[in-house]
Amino acid sequence: MLFKKTKSLTNIEDTFAVGEILKQNGWNILTAINVMLFTVFHFPCATTLLTVKEKETGKWKWVGISFFNTDIMWNYIMFCHNRCL
Protein backbone atom coordinates (compact mmCIF):
# COMPACT_ATOMS: atom_id res chain seq x y z
CA MET A 1 0.00 0.00 0.00
CA LEU A 2 1.22 3.47 -0.84
CA PHE A 3 -0.26 6.82 0.12
CA LYS A 4 0.36 9.13 -2.82
CA LYS A 5 0.61 12.91 -3.02
CA THR A 6 -2.85 12.96 -4.63
CA LYS A 7 -4.25 11.77 -1.28
CA SER A 8 -5.15 8.35 -2.58
CA LEU A 9 -4.17 4.94 -1.28
CA THR A 10 -2.83 2.61 -3.94
CA ASN A 11 -1.87 -1.05 -3.77
CA ILE A 12 1.41 -1.50 -5.66
CA GLU A 13 2.95 -4.96 -5.85
CA ASP A 14 6.03 -4.01 -7.87
CA THR A 15 8.83 -2.40 -5.83
CA PHE A 16 10.27 -0.79 -8.96
CA ALA A 17 6.98 1.05 -9.43
CA VAL A 18 7.29 2.45 -5.90
CA GLY A 19 10.82 3.61 -6.74
CA GLU A 20 9.58 5.38 -9.85
CA ILE A 21 6.85 7.16 -7.91
CA LEU A 22 9.40 8.33 -5.34
CA LYS A 23 11.76 9.58 -8.09
CA GLN A 24 8.90 11.49 -9.73
CA ASN A 25 8.28 13.24 -6.39
CA GLY A 26 11.84 14.47 -6.00
CA TRP A 27 13.47 11.63 -4.07
CA ASN A 28 17.09 10.74 -4.72
CA ILE A 29 19.62 8.41 -3.11
CA LEU A 30 20.49 10.99 -0.44
CA THR A 31 16.83 11.37 0.53
CA ALA A 32 16.46 7.60 0.80
CA ILE A 33 19.57 7.26 2.97
CA ASN A 34 18.35 10.03 5.28
CA VAL A 35 14.95 8.37 5.68
CA MET A 36 16.67 5.09 6.56
CA LEU A 37 18.92 6.84 9.09
CA PHE A 38 15.95 8.67 10.58
CA THR A 39 14.16 5.34 10.96
CA VAL A 40 17.13 3.97 12.89
CA PHE A 41 17.72 7.06 15.04
CA HIS A 42 14.16 8.41 15.35
CA PHE A 43 13.05 10.16 18.50
CA PRO A 44 12.09 7.57 21.08
CA CYS A 45 8.49 7.87 22.11
CA ALA A 46 7.49 8.81 25.62
CA THR A 47 6.70 5.18 26.42
CA THR A 48 10.26 4.19 25.62
CA LEU A 49 11.68 7.00 27.71
CA LEU A 50 9.48 6.07 30.65
CA THR A 51 10.50 2.43 30.29
CA VAL A 52 14.16 3.49 30.51
CA LYS A 53 13.32 5.35 33.71
CA GLU A 54 10.96 2.93 35.42
CA LYS A 55 12.03 -0.55 34.34
CA GLU A 56 15.62 -0.36 33.17
CA THR A 57 17.70 2.22 35.04
CA GLY A 58 15.48 4.05 37.49
CA LYS A 59 17.33 7.29 36.78
CA TRP A 60 16.32 10.42 34.87
CA LYS A 61 19.94 10.84 33.78
CA TRP A 62 19.63 8.00 31.25
CA VAL A 63 16.29 9.33 30.00
CA GLY A 64 18.02 12.64 29.24
CA ILE A 65 20.95 10.91 27.56
CA SER A 66 18.58 8.83 25.41
CA PHE A 67 16.63 11.90 24.39
CA PHE A 68 19.56 14.20 23.67
CA ASN A 69 21.63 11.53 21.95
CA THR A 70 18.81 11.01 19.46
CA ASP A 71 18.22 14.74 19.11
CA ILE A 72 21.89 15.48 18.43
CA MET A 73 22.14 12.64 15.90
CA TRP A 74 19.03 13.82 14.04
CA ASN A 75 20.29 17.40 13.86
CA TYR A 76 23.66 16.17 12.57
CA ILE A 77 21.98 14.07 9.87
CA MET A 78 19.81 16.97 8.74
CA PHE A 79 22.82 19.34 8.72
CA CYS A 80 24.77 16.90 6.55
CA HIS A 81 21.78 16.43 4.25
CA ASN A 82 21.42 20.19 3.71
CA ARG A 83 25.16 20.65 3.16
CA CYS A 84 25.32 17.85 0.56
CA LEU A 85 22.51 19.19 -1.62
C-alpha positions as CSV (number, residue, x, y, z in Angstrom):
1,M,0.0,0.0,0.0
2,L,1.2,3.5,-0.8
3,F,-0.3,6.8,0.1
4,K,0.4,9.1,-2.8
5,K,0.6,12.9,-3.0
6,T,-2.8,13.0,-4.6
7,K,-4.2,11.8,-1.3
8,S,-5.1,8.4,-2.6
9,L,-4.2,4.9,-1.3
10,T,-2.8,2.6,-3.9
11,N,-1.9,-1.0,-3.8
12,I,1.4,-1.5,-5.7
13,E,3.0,-5.0,-5.8
14,D,6.0,-4.0,-7.9
15,T,8.8,-2.4,-5.8
16,F,10.3,-0.8,-9.0
17,A,7.0,1.0,-9.4
18,V,7.3,2.4,-5.9
19,G,10.8,3.6,-6.7
20,E,9.6,5.4,-9.9
21,I,6.8,7.2,-7.9
22,L,9.4,8.3,-5.3
23,K,11.8,9.6,-8.1
24,Q,8.9,11.5,-9.7
25,N,8.3,13.2,-6.4
26,G,11.8,14.5,-6.0
27,W,13.5,11.6,-4.1
28,N,17.1,10.7,-4.7
29,I,19.6,8.4,-3.1
30,L,20.5,11.0,-0.4
31,T,16.8,11.4,0.5
32,A,16.5,7.6,0.8
33,I,19.6,7.3,3.0
34,N,18.3,10.0,5.3
35,V,15.0,8.4,5.7
36,M,16.7,5.1,6.6
37,L,18.9,6.8,9.1
38,F,15.9,8.7,10.6
39,T,14.2,5.3,11.0
40,V,17.1,4.0,12.9
41,F,17.7,7.1,15.0
42,H,14.2,8.4,15.3
43,F,13.1,10.2,18.5
44,P,12.1,7.6,21.1
45,C,8.5,7.9,22.1
46,A,7.5,8.8,25.6
47,T,6.7,5.2,26.4
48,T,10.3,4.2,25.6
49,L,11.7,7.0,27.7
50,L,9.5,6.1,30.7
51,T,10.5,2.4,30.3
52,V,14.2,3.5,30.5
53,K,13.3,5.4,33.7
54,E,11.0,2.9,35.4
55,K,12.0,-0.5,34.3
56,E,15.6,-0.4,33.2
57,T,17.7,2.2,35.0
58,G,15.5,4.1,37.5
59,K,17.3,7.3,36.8
60,W,16.3,10.4,34.9
61,K,19.9,10.8,33.8
62,W,19.6,8.0,31.3
63,V,16.3,9.3,30.0
64,G,18.0,12.6,29.2
65,I,21.0,10.9,27.6
66,S,18.6,8.8,25.4
67,F,16.6,11.9,24.4
68,F,19.6,14.2,23.7
69,N,21.6,11.5,21.9
70,T,18.8,11.0,19.5
71,D,18.2,14.7,19.1
72,I,21.9,15.5,18.4
73,M,22.1,12.6,15.9
74,W,19.0,13.8,14.0
75,N,20.3,17.4,13.9
76,Y,23.7,16.2,12.6
77,I,22.0,14.1,9.9
78,M,19.8,17.0,8.7
79,F,22.8,19.3,8.7
80,C,24.8,16.9,6.5
81,H,21.8,16.4,4.3
82,N,21.4,20.2,3.7
83,R,25.2,20.7,3.2
84,C,25.3,17.9,0.6
85,L,22.5,19.2,-1.6
